[in-house]
Amino acid sequence: MEKSVVVTSWKYDVSSRYLKIFYNNGSGELYHPVPEFIYDNLLRSTDKTAFVQKYLEFDLHFKRLQISASS
């Protein structure tokens, strides 16, 4: 059985509109440009992982880069 990856933390910069998402497996992703209302909705979400998958991973308006957890 494959272990699921879960969002563990996040950082957002309002001025640059960069959103960093970190996962329990040590990986991370950087999204840009993310409007503040998307970040606010992430904070209100009860399931951060589902929110990221639904609204960030499959949205063609955001650029996504893989980053290391030490970034």
PDB file of N, CA, C and O in Angstrom, chain B, residues numbered from 101:
ATOM      1  N   MET B 101       0.837  -1.181   0.000  1.00  0.00           N
ATOM      2  CA  MET B 101       0.000   0.000   0.000  1.00  0.00           C
ATOM      3  C   MET B 101       0.884   1.247   0.000  1.00  0.00           C
ATOM      4  O   MET B 101       1.824   1.353   0.788  1.00  0.00           O
ATOM      5  N   GLU B 102       0.574   2.178  -0.883  1.00  0.00           N
ATOM      6  CA  GLU B 102       1.368   3.396  -1.016  1.00  0.00           C
ATOM      7  C   GLU B 102       1.011   4.384   0.094  1.00  0.00           C
ATOM      8  O   GLU B 102      -0.164   4.597   0.396  1.00  0.00           O
ATOM      9  N   LYS B 103       2.037   4.983   0.696  1.00  0.00           N
ATOM     10  CA  LYS B 103       1.823   5.965   1.750  1.00  0.00           C
ATOM     11  C   LYS B 103       1.402   7.288   1.118  1.00  0.00           C
ATOM     12  O   LYS B 103       2.019   7.748   0.157  1.00  0.00           O
ATOM     13  N   SER B 104       0.360   7.891   1.656  1.00  0.00           N
ATOM     14  CA  SER B 104      -0.131   9.138   1.067  1.00  0.00           C
ATOM     15  C   SER B 104       0.722  10.323   1.509  1.00  0.00           C
ATOM     16  O   SER B 104       1.273  10.343   2.610  1.00  0.00           O
ATOM     17  N   VAL B 105       0.813  11.292   0.634  1.00  0.00           N
ATOM     18  CA  VAL B 105       1.565  12.514   0.898  1.00  0.00           C
ATOM     19  C   VAL B 105       0.587  13.556   1.422  1.00  0.00           C
ATOM     20  O   VAL B 105      -0.478  13.772   0.843  1.00  0.00           O
ATOM     21  N   VAL B 106       0.963  14.202   2.529  1.00  0.00           N
ATOM     22  CA  VAL B 106       0.080  15.142   3.207  1.00  0.00           C
ATOM     23  C   VAL B 106       0.782  16.492   3.356  1.00  0.00           C
ATOM     24  O   VAL B 106       1.980  16.550   3.632  1.00  0.00           O
ATOM     25  N   VAL B 107       0.032  17.567   3.173  1.00  0.00           N
ATOM     26  CA  VAL B 107       0.555  18.919   3.393  1.00  0.00           C
ATOM     27  C   VAL B 107       0.823  19.098   4.886  1.00  0.00           C
ATOM     28  O   VAL B 107      -0.052  18.848   5.715  1.00  0.00           O
ATOM     29  N   THR B 108       2.038  19.532   5.221  1.00  0.00           N
ATOM     30  CA  THR B 108       2.386  19.735   6.626  1.00  0.00           C
ATOM     31  C   THR B 108       2.582  21.200   6.991  1.00  0.00           C
ATOM     32  O   THR B 108       2.360  21.591   8.136  1.00  0.00           O
ATOM     33  N   SER B 109       2.999  22.016   6.016  1.00  0.00           N
ATOM     34  CA  SER B 109       3.188  23.441   6.297  1.00  0.00           C
ATOM     35  C   SER B 109       3.181  24.232   5.002  1.00  0.00           C
ATOM     36  O   SER B 109       3.226  23.674   3.906  1.00  0.00           O
ATOM     37  N   TRP B 110       3.123  25.548   5.159  1.00  0.00           N
ATOM     38  CA  TRP B 110       3.053  26.426   4.001  1.00  0.00           C
ATOM     39  C   TRP B 110       3.566  27.800   4.394  1.00  0.00           C
ATOM     40  O   TRP B 110       3.548  28.176   5.566  1.00  0.00           O
ATOM     41  N   LYS B 111       4.022  28.540   3.401  1.00  0.00           N
ATOM     42  CA  LYS B 111       4.480  29.925   3.586  1.00  0.00           C
ATOM     43  C   LYS B 111       3.969  30.728   2.403  1.00  0.00           C
ATOM     44  O   LYS B 111       3.992  30.259   1.265  1.00  0.00           O
ATOM     45  N   TYR B 112       3.508  31.938   2.677  1.00  0.00           N
ATOM     46  CA  TYR B 112       2.989  32.793   1.611  1.00  0.00           C
ATOM     47  C   TYR B 112       3.590  34.178   1.745  1.00  0.00           C
ATOM     48  O   TYR B 112       3.692  34.715   2.848  1.00  0.00           O
ATOM     49  N   ASP B 113       3.988  34.758   0.619  1.00  0.00           N
ATOM     50  CA  ASP B 113       4.491  36.130   0.581  1.00  0.00           C
ATOM     51  C   ASP B 113       3.501  36.967  -0.211  1.00  0.00           C
ATOM     52  O   ASP B 113       3.345  36.787  -1.419  1.00  0.00           O
ATOM     53  N   VAL B 114       2.833  37.885   0.481  1.00  0.00           N
ATOM     54  CA  VAL B 114       1.787  38.701  -0.144  1.00  0.00           C
ATOM     55  C   VAL B 114       2.345  39.559  -1.269  1.00  0.00           C
ATOM     56  O   VAL B 114       1.726  39.665  -2.327  1.00  0.00           O
ATOM     57  N   SER B 115       3.503  40.172  -1.059  1.00  0.00           N
ATOM     58  CA  SER B 115       4.034  41.098  -2.063  1.00  0.00           C
ATOM     59  C   SER B 115       4.483  40.391  -3.342  1.00  0.00           C
ATOM     60  O   SER B 115       4.275  40.912  -4.438  1.00  0.00           O
ATOM     61  N   SER B 116       5.094  39.214  -3.215  1.00  0.00           N
ATOM     62  CA  SER B 116       5.566  38.499  -4.409  1.00  0.00           C
ATOM     63  C   SER B 116       4.543  37.497  -4.938  1.00  0.00           C
ATOM     64  O   SER B 116       4.640  37.051  -6.082  1.00  0.00           O
ATOM     65  N   ARG B 117       3.561  37.142  -4.105  1.00  0.00           N
ATOM     66  CA  ARG B 117       2.502  36.169  -4.430  1.00  0.00           C
ATOM     67  C   ARG B 117       3.056  34.759  -4.649  1.00  0.00           C
ATOM     68  O   ARG B 117       2.512  33.976  -5.428  1.00  0.00           O
ATOM     69  N   TYR B 118       4.155  34.452  -3.942  1.00  0.00           N
ATOM     70  CA  TYR B 118       4.710  33.098  -3.953  1.00  0.00           C
ATOM     71  C   TYR B 118       4.124  32.304  -2.790  1.00  0.00           C
ATOM     72  O   TYR B 118       4.060  32.794  -1.662  1.00  0.00           O
ATOM     73  N   LEU B 119       3.698  31.080  -3.073  1.00  0.00           N
ATOM     74  CA  LEU B 119       3.175  30.178  -2.052  1.00  0.00           C
ATOM     75  C   LEU B 119       4.020  28.912  -2.056  1.00  0.00           C
ATOM     76  O   LEU B 119       4.114  28.220  -3.070  1.00  0.00           O
ATOM     77  N   LYS B 120       4.638  28.610  -0.907  1.00  0.00           N
ATOM     78  CA  LYS B 120       5.408  27.375  -0.752  1.00  0.00           C
ATOM     79  C   LYS B 120       4.562  26.386   0.031  1.00  0.00           C
ATOM     80  O   LYS B 120       3.994  26.722   1.070  1.00  0.00           O
ATOM     81  N   ILE B 121       4.484  25.158  -0.481  1.00  0.00           N
ATOM     82  CA  ILE B 121       3.754  24.080   0.175  1.00  0.00           C
ATOM     83  C   ILE B 121       4.754  22.969   0.486  1.00  0.00           C
ATOM     84  O   ILE B 121       5.509  22.549  -0.390  1.00  0.00           O
ATOM     85  N   PHE B 122       4.761  22.491   1.737  1.00  0.00           N
ATOM     86  CA  PHE B 122       5.669  21.423   2.152  1.00  0.00           C
ATOM     87  C   PHE B 122       4.870  20.191   2.550  1.00  0.00           C
ATOM     88  O   PHE B 122       3.776  20.297   3.106  1.00  0.00           O
ATOM     89  N   TYR B 123       5.435  19.011   2.256  1.00  0.00           N
ATOM     90  CA  TYR B 123       4.750  17.736   2.475  1.00  0.00           C
ATOM     91  C   TYR B 123       5.480  16.877   3.503  1.00  0.00           C
ATOM     92  O   TYR B 123       6.651  17.108   3.804  1.00  0.00           O
ATOM     93  N   ASN B 124       4.773  15.886   4.036  1.00  0.00           N
ATOM     94  CA  ASN B 124       5.322  15.007   5.070  1.00  0.00           C
ATOM     95  C   ASN B 124       6.475  14.129   4.575  1.00  0.00           C
ATOM     96  O   ASN B 124       7.194  13.557   5.394  1.00  0.00           O
ATOM     97  N   ASN B 125       6.666  14.009   3.280  1.00  0.00           N
ATOM     98  CA  ASN B 125       7.776  13.205   2.748  1.00  0.00           C
ATOM     99  C   ASN B 125       9.037  14.043   2.504  1.00  0.00           C
ATOM    100  O   ASN B 125      10.016  13.546   1.947  1.00  0.00           O
ATOM    101  N   GLY B 126       9.009  15.315   2.921  1.00  0.00           N
ATOM    102  CA  GLY B 126      10.169  16.181   2.770  1.00  0.00           C
ATOM    103  C   GLY B 126      10.198  16.982   1.490  1.00  0.00           C
ATOM    104  O   GLY B 126      11.070  17.834   1.319  1.00  0.00           O
ATOM    105  N   SER B 127       9.270  16.733   0.587  1.00  0.00           N
ATOM    106  CA  SER B 127       9.233  17.479  -0.672  1.00  0.00           C
ATOM    107  C   SER B 127       8.455  18.778  -0.490  1.00  0.00           C
ATOM    108  O   SER B 127       7.774  18.985   0.514  1.00  0.00           O
ATOM    109  N   GLY B 128       8.577  19.630  -1.475  1.00  0.00           N
ATOM    110  CA  GLY B 128       7.853  20.888  -1.449  1.00  0.00           C
ATOM    111  C   GLY B 128       7.604  21.389  -2.850  1.00  0.00           C
ATOM    112  O   GLY B 128       8.216  20.925  -3.812  1.00  0.00           O
ATOM    113  N   GLU B 129       6.699  22.342  -2.955  1.00  0.00           N
ATOM    114  CA  GLU B 129       6.373  22.945  -4.244  1.00  0.00           C
ATOM    115  C   GLU B 129       6.208  24.446  -4.059  1.00  0.00           C
ATOM    116  O   GLU B 129       5.763  24.919  -3.013  1.00  0.00           O
ATOM    117  N   LEU B 130       6.574  25.174  -5.091  1.00  0.00           N
ATOM    118  CA  LEU B 130       6.447  26.624  -5.099  1.00  0.00           C
ATOM    119  C   LEU B 130       5.468  26.998  -6.197  1.00  0.00           C
ATOM    120  O   LEU B 130       5.644  26.612  -7.352  1.00  0.00           O
ATOM    121  N   TYR B 131       4.439  27.749  -5.837  1.00  0.00           N
ATOM    122  CA  TYR B 131       3.423  28.180  -6.801  1.00  0.00           C
ATOM    123  C   TYR B 131       3.482  29.694  -6.960  1.00  0.00           C
ATOM    124  O   TYR B 131       3.729  30.425  -6.001  1.00  0.00           O
ATOM    125  N   HIS B 132       3.248  30.158  -8.209  1.00  0.00           N
ATOM    126  CA  HIS B 132       3.275  31.592  -8.494  1.00  0.00           C
ATOM    127  C   HIS B 132       2.522  31.866  -9.775  1.00  0.00           C
ATOM    128  O   HIS B 132       2.588  31.028 -10.674  1.00  0.00           O
ATOM    129  N   PRO B 133       1.832  32.938  -9.931  1.00  0.00           N
ATOM    130  CA  PRO B 133       1.404  33.896  -8.916  1.00  0.00           C
ATOM    131  C   PRO B 133       0.111  33.412  -8.252  1.00  0.00           C
ATOM    132  O   PRO B 133      -0.837  33.026  -8.936  1.00  0.00           O
ATOM    133  N   VAL B 134       0.081  33.433  -6.943  1.00  0.00           N
ATOM    134  CA  VAL B 134      -1.093  32.985  -6.191  1.00  0.00           C
ATOM    135  C   VAL B 134      -1.748  34.203  -5.546  1.00  0.00           C
ATOM    136  O   VAL B 134      -1.138  34.855  -4.699  1.00  0.00           O
ATOM    137  N   PRO B 135      -2.982  34.516  -5.935  1.00  0.00           N
ATOM    138  CA  PRO B 135      -3.680  35.653  -5.327  1.00  0.00           C
ATOM    139  C   PRO B 135      -3.914  35.415  -3.833  1.00  0.00           C
ATOM    140  O   PRO B 135      -4.020  34.273  -3.385  1.00  0.00           O
ATOM    141  N   GLU B 136      -3.991  36.490  -3.084  1.00  0.00           N
ATOM    142  CA  GLU B 136      -4.169  36.385  -1.637  1.00  0.00           C
ATOM    143  C   GLU B 136      -5.456  35.649  -1.268  1.00  0.00           C
ATOM    144  O   GLU B 136      -5.489  34.943  -0.260  1.00  0.00           O
ATOM    145  N   PHE B 137      -6.513  35.799  -2.067  1.00  0.00           N
ATOM    146  CA  PHE B 137      -7.771  35.127  -1.723  1.00  0.00           C
ATOM    147  C   PHE B 137      -7.635  33.603  -1.803  1.00  0.00           C
ATOM    148  O   PHE B 137      -8.321  32.886  -1.073  1.00  0.00           O
ATOM    149  N   ILE B 138      -6.763  33.103  -2.676  1.00  0.00           N
ATOM    150  CA  ILE B 138      -6.519  31.657  -2.738  1.00  0.00           C
ATOM    151  C   ILE B 138      -5.822  31.207  -1.454  1.00  0.00           C
ATOM    152  O   ILE B 138      -6.173  30.174  -0.883  1.00  0.00           O
ATOM    153  N   TYR B 139      -4.839  31.980  -1.006  1.00  0.00           N
ATOM    154  CA  TYR B 139      -4.156  31.659   0.248  1.00  0.00           C
ATOM    155  C   TYR B 139      -5.129  31.704   1.419  1.00  0.00           C
ATOM    156  O   TYR B 139      -5.105  30.823   2.277  1.00  0.00           O
ATOM    157  N   ASP B 140      -5.979  32.715   1.462  1.00  0.00           N
ATOM    158  CA  ASP B 140      -6.982  32.811   2.530  1.00  0.00           C
ATOM    159  C   ASP B 140      -7.895  31.589   2.537  1.00  0.00           C
ATOM    160  O   ASP B 140      -8.243  31.072   3.598  1.00  0.00           O
ATOM    161  N   ASN B 141      -8.281  31.132   1.350  1.00  0.00           N
ATOM    162  CA  ASN B 141      -9.124  29.938   1.258  1.00  0.00           C
ATOM    163  C   ASN B 141      -8.370  28.687   1.716  1.00  0.00           C
ATOM    164  O   ASN B 141      -8.962  27.795   2.325  1.00  0.00           O
ATOM    165  N   LEU B 142      -7.079  28.619   1.429  1.00  0.00           N
ATOM    166  CA  LEU B 142      -6.267  27.511   1.927  1.00  0.00           C
ATOM    167  C   LEU B 142      -6.286  27.491   3.451  1.00  0.00           C
ATOM    168  O   LEU B 142      -6.449  26.432   4.057  1.00  0.00           O
ATOM    169  N   LEU B 143      -6.122  28.651   4.067  1.00  0.00           N
ATOM    170  CA  LEU B 143      -6.118  28.728   5.527  1.00  0.00           C
ATOM    171  C   LEU B 143      -7.447  28.278   6.118  1.00  0.00           C
ATOM    172  O   LEU B 143      -7.471  27.652   7.177  1.00  0.00           O
ATOM    173  N   ARG B 144      -8.547  28.588   5.448  1.00  0.00           N
ATOM    174  CA  ARG B 144      -9.880  28.207   5.936  1.00  0.00           C
ATOM    175  C   ARG B 144     -10.212  26.743   5.662  1.00  0.00           C
ATOM    176  O   ARG B 144     -11.117  26.185   6.283  1.00  0.00           O
ATOM    177  N   SER B 145      -9.501  26.131   4.755  1.00  0.00           N
ATOM    178  CA  SER B 145      -9.780  24.748   4.361  1.00  0.00           C
ATOM    179  C   SER B 145      -9.464  23.779   5.501  1.00  0.00           C
ATOM    180  O   SER B 145      -8.458  23.929   6.193  1.00  0.00           O
ATOM    181  N   THR B 146     -10.334  22.784   5.686  1.00  0.00           N
ATOM    182  CA  THR B 146     -10.086  21.766   6.712  1.00  0.00           C
ATOM    183  C   THR B 146      -9.158  20.668   6.205  1.00  0.00           C
ATOM    184  O   THR B 146      -8.509  19.995   7.006  1.00  0.00           O
ATOM    185  N   ASP B 147      -9.086  20.478   4.901  1.00  0.00           N
ATOM    186  CA  ASP B 147      -8.207  19.472   4.298  1.00  0.00           C
ATOM    187  C   ASP B 147      -7.255  20.179   3.332  1.00  0.00           C
ATOM    188  O   ASP B 147      -7.568  20.368   2.157  1.00  0.00           O
ATOM    189  N   LYS B 148      -6.095  20.562   3.849  1.00  0.00           N
ATOM    190  CA  LYS B 148      -5.125  21.330   3.064  1.00  0.00           C
ATOM    191  C   LYS B 148      -4.640  20.549   1.834  1.00  0.00           C
ATOM    192  O   LYS B 148      -4.463  21.129   0.763  1.00  0.00           O
ATOM    193  N   THR B 149      -4.427  19.251   1.987  1.00  0.00           N
ATOM    194  CA  THR B 149      -3.941  18.433   0.877  1.00  0.00           C
ATOM    195  C   THR B 149      -4.949  18.407  -0.259  1.00  0.00           C
ATOM    196  O   THR B 149      -4.579  18.574  -1.422  1.00  0.00           O
ATOM    197  N   ALA B 150      -6.215  18.199   0.066  1.00  0.00           N
ATOM    198  CA  ALA B 150      -7.266  18.184  -0.962  1.00  0.00           C
ATOM    199  C   ALA B 150      -7.383  19.547  -1.625  1.00  0.00           C
ATOM    200  O   ALA B 150      -7.595  19.627  -2.835  1.00  0.00           O
ATOM    201  N   PHE B 151      -7.249  20.618  -0.855  1.00  0.00           N
ATOM    202  CA  PHE B 151      -7.320  21.967  -1.413  1.00  0.00           C
ATOM    203  C   PHE B 151      -6.193  22.182  -2.419  1.00  0.00           C
ATOM    204  O   PHE B 151      -6.430  22.674  -3.523  1.00  0.00           O
ATOM    205  N   VAL B 152      -4.967  21.815  -2.042  1.00  0.00           N
ATOM    206  CA  VAL B 152      -3.819  21.985  -2.938  1.00  0.00           C
ATOM    207  C   VAL B 152      -4.024  21.182  -4.215  1.00  0.00           C
ATOM    208  O   VAL B 152      -3.785  21.687  -5.312  1.00  0.00           O
ATOM    209  N   GLN B 153      -4.465  19.940  -4.079  1.00  0.00           N
ATOM    210  CA  GLN B 153      -4.685  19.106  -5.262  1.00  0.00           C
ATOM    211  C   GLN B 153      -5.761  19.691  -6.163  1.00  0.00           C
ATOM    212  O   GLN B 153      -5.603  19.708  -7.383  1.00  0.00           O
ATOM    213  N   LYS B 154      -6.835  20.164  -5.587  1.00  0.00           N
ATOM    214  CA  LYS B 154      -7.964  20.645  -6.392  1.00  0.00           C
ATOM    215  C   LYS B 154      -7.720  22.024  -6.998  1.00  0.00           C
ATOM    216  O   LYS B 154      -8.033  22.248  -8.167  1.00  0.00           O
ATOM    217  N   TYR B 155      -7.163  22.954  -6.211  1.00  0.00           N
ATOM    218  CA  TYR B 155      -7.096  24.342  -6.663  1.00  0.00           C
ATOM    219  C   TYR B 155      -5.722  24.808  -7.122  1.00  0.00           C
ATOM    220  O   TYR B 155      -5.627  25.835  -7.793  1.00  0.00           O
ATOM    221  N   LEU B 156      -4.663  24.097  -6.787  1.00  0.00           N
ATOM    222  CA  LEU B 156      -3.327  24.536  -7.193  1.00  0.00           C
ATOM    223  C   LEU B 156      -2.666  23.592  -8.191  1.00  0.00           C
ATOM    224  O   LEU B 156      -2.160  24.046  -9.218  1.00  0.00           O
ATOM    225  N   GLU B 157      -2.660  22.295  -7.914  1.00  0.00           N
ATOM    226  CA  GLU B 157      -1.948  21.352  -8.785  1.00  0.00           C
ATOM    227  C   GLU B 157      -2.519  21.296 -10.196  1.00  0.00           C
ATOM    228  O   GLU B 157      -1.772  21.117 -11.157  1.00  0.00           O
ATOM    229  N   PHE B 158      -3.821  21.446 -10.331  1.00  0.00           N
ATOM    230  CA  PHE B 158      -4.443  21.278 -11.642  1.00  0.00           C
ATOM    231  C   PHE B 158      -4.869  22.595 -12.280  1.00  0.00           C
ATOM    232  O   PHE B 158      -5.545  22.596 -13.309  1.00  0.00           O
ATOM    233  N   ASP B 159      -4.479  23.712 -11.680  1.00  0.00           N
ATOM    234  CA  ASP B 159      -4.817  25.021 -12.229  1.00  0.00           C
ATOM    235  C   ASP B 159      -3.701  25.463 -13.162  1.00  0.00           C
ATOM    236  O   ASP B 159      -2.544  25.568 -12.754  1.00  0.00           O
ATOM    237  N   LEU B 160      -4.049  25.718 -14.401  1.00  0.00           N
ATOM    238  CA  LEU B 160      -3.046  26.083 -15.398  1.00  0.00           C
ATOM    239  C   LEU B 160      -2.548  27.519 -15.262  1.00  0.00           C
ATOM    240  O   LEU B 160      -1.629  27.918 -15.978  1.00  0.00           O
ATOM    241  N   HIS B 161      -3.135  28.300 -14.361  1.00  0.00           N
ATOM    242  CA  HIS B 161      -2.732  29.696 -14.199  1.00  0.00           C
ATOM    243  C   HIS B 161      -1.527  29.863 -13.275  1.00  0.00           C
ATOM    244  O   HIS B 161      -0.946  30.946 -13.210  1.00  0.00           O
ATOM    245  N   PHE B 162      -1.146  28.802 -12.560  1.00  0.00           N
ATOM    246  CA  PHE B 162      -0.028  28.888 -11.626  1.00  0.00           C
ATOM    247  C   PHE B 162       1.164  28.104 -12.159  1.00  0.00           C
ATOM    248  O   PHE B 162       1.017  27.008 -12.700  1.00  0.00           O
ATOM    249  N   LYS B 163       2.345  28.688 -11.996  1.00  0.00           N
ATOM    250  CA  LYS B 163       3.573  27.947 -12.292  1.00  0.00           C
ATOM    251  C   LYS B 163       3.915  27.148 -11.046  1.00  0.00           C
ATOM    252  O   LYS B 163       3.752  27.637  -9.928  1.00  0.00           O
ATOM    253  N   ARG B 164       4.394  25.909 -11.233  1.00  0.00           N
ATOM    254  CA  ARG B 164       4.736  25.052 -10.103  1.00  0.00           C
ATOM    255  C   ARG B 164       6.153  24.538 -10.262  1.00  0.00           C
ATOM    256  O   ARG B 164       6.517  24.018 -11.317  1.00  0.00           O
ATOM    257  N   LEU B 165       6.952  24.682  -9.216  1.00  0.00           N
ATOM    258  CA  LEU B 165       8.323  24.181  -9.193  1.00  0.00           C
ATOM    259  C   LEU B 165       8.503  23.271  -7.992  1.00  0.00           C
ATOM    260  O   LEU B 165       7.974  23.548  -6.916  1.00  0.00           O
ATOM    261  N   GLN B 166       9.250  22.181  -8.169  1.00  0.00           N
ATOM    262  CA  GLN B 166       9.606  21.308  -7.052  1.00  0.00           C
ATOM    263  C   GLN B 166      10.736  21.985  -6.284  1.00  0.00           C
ATOM    264  O   GLN B 166      11.678  22.500  -6.887  1.00  0.00           O
ATOM    265  N   ILE B 167      10.646  21.986  -4.949  1.00  0.00           N
ATOM    266  CA  ILE B 167      11.685  22.586  -4.110  1.00  0.00           C
ATOM    267  C   ILE B 167      12.038  21.610  -2.998  1.00  0.00           C
ATOM    268  O   ILE B 167      11.285  20.682  -2.704  1.00  0.00           O
ATOM    269  N   SER B 168      13.190  21.833  -2.388  1.00  0.00           N
ATOM    270  CA  SER B 168      13.568  21.001  -1.247  1.00  0.00           C
ATOM    271  C   SER B 168      12.970  21.603   0.012  1.00  0.00           C
ATOM    272  O   SER B 168      12.709  22.805   0.061  1.00  0.00           O
ATOM    273  N   ALA B 169      12.752  20.792   1.016  1.00  0.00           N
ATOM    274  CA  ALA B 169      12.124  21.242   2.259  1.00  0.00           C
ATOM    275  C   ALA B 169      12.992  22.233   3.015  1.00  0.00           C
ATOM    276  O   ALA B 169      12.490  22.931   3.895  1.00  0.00           O
ATOM    277  N   SER B 170      14.260  22.316   2.705  1.00  0.00           N
ATOM    278  CA  SER B 170      15.153  23.244   3.396  1.00  0.00           C
ATOM    279  C   SER B 170      15.078  24.658   2.833  1.00  0.00           C
ATOM    280  O   SER B 170      15.734  25.557   3.359  1.00  0.00           O
ATOM    281  N   SER B 171      14.295  24.879   1.776  1.00  0.00           N
ATOM    282  CA  SER B 171      14.192  26.209   1.154  1.00  0.00           C
ATOM    283  C   SER B 171      13.409  27.166   2.016  1.00  0.00           C
ATOM    284  O   SER B 171      13.227  28.325   1.644  1.00  0.00           O
TER     285      SER B 171
END
